[in-house]
């Protein structure tokens, strides 16, 4: 009797244990399910929010102006092919944000030099955008074909326009002299075409290249000529740059004056003899070698022998040109450079 009671007791204990275990497991499953569903709902909510935010982000076509000219010559925007060609380049310029912002920051420094030289030589102001299209205003721009400088001169063309090129000096890197040389080329081309748009195209394809197509296709209208891909896009790229640089807000860009690269105040040093050490020359004028070469990239060596005692003009920065003004109240950068003080 005792053994039966004992067996029954242990059976009840085991049943209770099993029931408790099953209950615990079931509770864990329920809690886990609730947690999983909660996490799943939260994740789905996050995905829905992301999808919703993506739907609110969209990109729009650029606006083509009703009228446009290059150097005073009307662009035939009523032609579908002309309009679509401009649209392509304008889309590229307006959506290459980092490059376009960099252009807007550089403009004052380079246009201050280029604009008066163009004006002096009776070259339309729009050709400053040709220089930007050619080199992106990289002082040491060198193309795979060997074109050099802001105006991307090949050696033969540069020599023909009066630039000096040798082991010590390459005036294609001199912005003032290369701009003057570009004016010589452009005026010579205009005497051939009497059309500034074809002049600009010839700067890319060469006068001989354009002349062959003019004769072959019996047309002196750039917009009617079938040209190689690069030259066919060339004028439209210049026009796109002109539109965006002249009215950046319209194309989604805002670069305040304080964010633009300042014009570096310089003084000119006339050199008629030799310079044995550019480093010593720089130190003698309270500047370092790096900045001397930055302002005079046309100097190709660490010396200048100048055996014929030619006159060269070297740019030296004013003292303190490297330091920005800082607002004492806010600690933020002010517009402009400090003049005076250490370099």
N, C-alpha and C positions, 0 to 999 in steps of 0.2 A: 504494500500500500504506500509505504514511504517512497519506494523507488518510482512508482507511477506519479506521485505528487511532485517528486523531484524533477522527473522528465517533463511534466506539464509546465512546471515553473520555468525551466530553461527554454522550452518552446515559446512560451509567452515573452520571455526576455529577448529571444532572437527575433520574434515577430515585431516587437517594439523597436528593436535596433534597425531592422530592415525598413520598417515604416518611416522611422526618423531619417534614415539615410536617403530613402527615395524622396521624402519630403524636402530634404536639404538640396538634393540634386535638382528637383523640379523647381525649387525656389531660385536656385542659381541660374537655371535655364531661362526662367521668366525674367529675372533681373537682367541677365545678359541680353536677352531678346529686346527688352525695353531700352537698354543702353545702346545696342547696335542700331535699333530703329531710330533712336534719338540722334546718334552720330550720322546715320545715313540721311535723316531728314535735314540735319544741319549742313552736311556736305552738299546735298542736293540744292539747298537754299543758297549756299555759296556759289555753286555752279550757275544757278539761275541768275544770281546777282551779276556774275561775270559776264554771262551771255547778254544780260540786259544792258550792262555798261558798254559792251562791244557794239551792240546795236545802235548806241547813241553816238559812236565815233564813226565818222564817214569823211571821205575825201571828195572834193568837188573839182570839176574842170576849172581851168583858168579862164578869165574873161579876156576875150580878144577886143581890142579897141576898135571903134568905128573908123578911125583914121590914124594913119601912121606914116612917117617919112624917115628916110635915111639921108642925112646931109641935105635936106630940103627937097629930096626927090620922093614923090609919092610911092607908097607900097600898095600894089593892086590887091587889096584885101577882098575885092569882089570875086577874085578867082579862087575857086575851091582849093586848088593845089597850093597857092600862095598862103592861103589861110591855114590850111592843115600843116604846112611846113613851119609856119610861125608857132602854131599851137604846140607842135612837138617840142620845139626848143624852149618855149615859155614854160611848158610843163616841167621840163628838165631843170630849168633854172629855179623855178618857184618851189620845187620839191627837193632840191639838193641843198638842204637847209644849212648844214655846217659850212659848205663852201660859199654860199651866197651871203651868209652873215659875215664871214671873213672878208669877202669883197667889200661889203658895206663899211666895215671897220677900216679897211685900207685906203678907201677912195680919197679922203682929204690929203693924205701925205703924197700920193702920186699925181693926182689931178692938179695940185698946186704947181707942180713942175711942168707937166705936159701941156696944160691948157694954154698958157701964154705963148709957148713955142709954136703950137698949132696956129694960134691966132696971128702971130707975127708972120707966118709963112702962108697965110690965106688958105689954110686947110680947115674944112668944116669941123666943128667941135665934136661931132659924133665919132670921129676917128679915135678919140680917146678910149671908146669902148672896143675898138678893134685891138688896141694894145692890151686891154684886159682880156679879151678873148684869146689873144695869141699866147700870153704868158701867165695869166692869173696873177700878174704883178709879183712874180717871184724874181728877186734881184739876180739870182744865179740860174735862171731857167735855161736849160739845155735840152733840146729835143733829140730823139733818137737819130734824126737825120743830120744833126750838128748845127741846127739853128740856135742862136744864142741871144740872151738878153730879153729885156722888156718887149722889144719889137721883133724878136726872133729872126735876126738877120743871119743868112748864110754868109760864109766868108767872102765869096766873090761879089755878092751884092753889096756887102758892107764896104769893101774896098772901093767899089765903083761909086759909092756915095760919100767917099772921103774919110771913112773911119780908119784909124790906125790899129793894126793887128800884128803883133810880134810876140816874142818870148816874154817880154816884160809888160806889155800893155795890150789890152783888148778893149777897145772903146765901145764894143757892142754892149758891154756891161755898164757903160756910163750913160745914165738915163737922159741927161741933157743932150749929149752929143748924138746918141742913138736916135733920140726923138727928132733932132735936126736932120739927121740922115734919112729918117723915114719920110720927113716932109719933102726932101729932094726926090725920093722915089715916087711918092704920091703925086707930086706936081708933074713929074715927067710922064707918069701914066695918064694923068688927066689931059695932057696935051695930045695924047693918042686917042682917048675915048670920049672926051668931053662929057663924061658921065661918071659921077662919083661912086655909084653903086658898082659899076664895072671896075672902077679903080680899086675898090675894096676887094672885089673878087680876084683881081689880078695880083693883089698882095698875097693871096693864098695860093693861087694856081700858077702864078708867073704870067707876065705879059704875053709871052709866046704861047702859053697854053690857052689863055683866053682868046687870043687872036685866031688861033686855029679853029676854035669852036664857033667864033663869030662868023668866020668865012664859010665853014662847013654848013652851019645852020641858017646862014643869011639873016642874022638878027643881032642887034646891039642892045637888046633888052635882057638883063640878067634873069628876070623872072620868066622869060620865054626859052631860056637855054637849057638843054639837057647837059648837065655837068657831072663830074665824078662826085661820089657821095660826100666827100669832105667839103668841096667847094660849093656844092648844092646846099649844104646846111650852113655854110659859113656866115652869110649875111643875116640869116634868121637867128643865128646864135648871138650876133652883135645886137640885133634888134631886141631880142629877149633881155639881154643885159641892160640895154638902154631903158626898157620899160620898167624893169624891177628896180634898177638903181635910182631912177628918177622918182618912182612912187612906191617905195617898199611896203608902206602900210596897206596898199591895195592888194598886195600879194602875200600878206600875212607876216611881214617882217617889221620888227621895231628895234632899231639900234639907236640909242640916245647919243647925243654929241659926246657926253662924258665917257662913253664906251668905245668911241672911235680912236684909232691910233693917232696920237698927236703928231703934229708937224714938228720935226726936230729942228731946233734953232741951231744954225751953223754959221761959221765964218770961213772964208776962203783964203787959202794960203797959196801964193804964187811960187812955183818952183821952176827955176831955169837951169839948175845944175843937177848934179847927181845926189842920190841919197844912198849911203852905204848900208844903212840899217834902218828899216822901217820901224823896228821896235824903239830904237833910240830917238828917231824922229817923232814918234808918237809920244814918248815920255817927255821930250823937250816941249811939247805942246799940251802937257797935262792931260793926256788921254792914253788909253792902253792900245795895244796892237790890234786886239779884236775889234774894237770900235772903229779904229782907223780903217781897217779893211772892210768893215760893214758899210761905211759911208763911201768908200772908194773901191768897190769890187773890181773895177777895171785894172787895178794894179795886180799883176799876176805873180810877182816875186816878192821876196823879203828885202829887195833893194831896187833901186832905179838908177841904171848907169847913165842914161840920157847922153850918149856920146855927141849928139848934134846940138846940145843945149836948147832943146825945145822948151817952150813954156807950157807947164802943166798946172792945173788948178786942183788942189787937194782940199777936200772938205774936212773941217775940224769942228766938233760940236762945241757949243757954248758951255761954260762951266755949270755943273749941276743938272745937265740935261737928262740924266738917267732917273732922277727922283721925281715921283709924283707928289703933288700937293695932298696933304692929309688934313681933313677937317678936325681941328682940335676938340670940337664939341662932340661930334659923333664918332670920330675915328674912321670915317669912311673916306674913300678917295674922292678928291675934288677933280674938276676938269682941268687939264693942262699939266705942264711940267714946271718944276721949280727952276728958276734961272738964278744961278749963284750957288755957292756951296760946293761940296765935294762931288766928283764924278762917281 
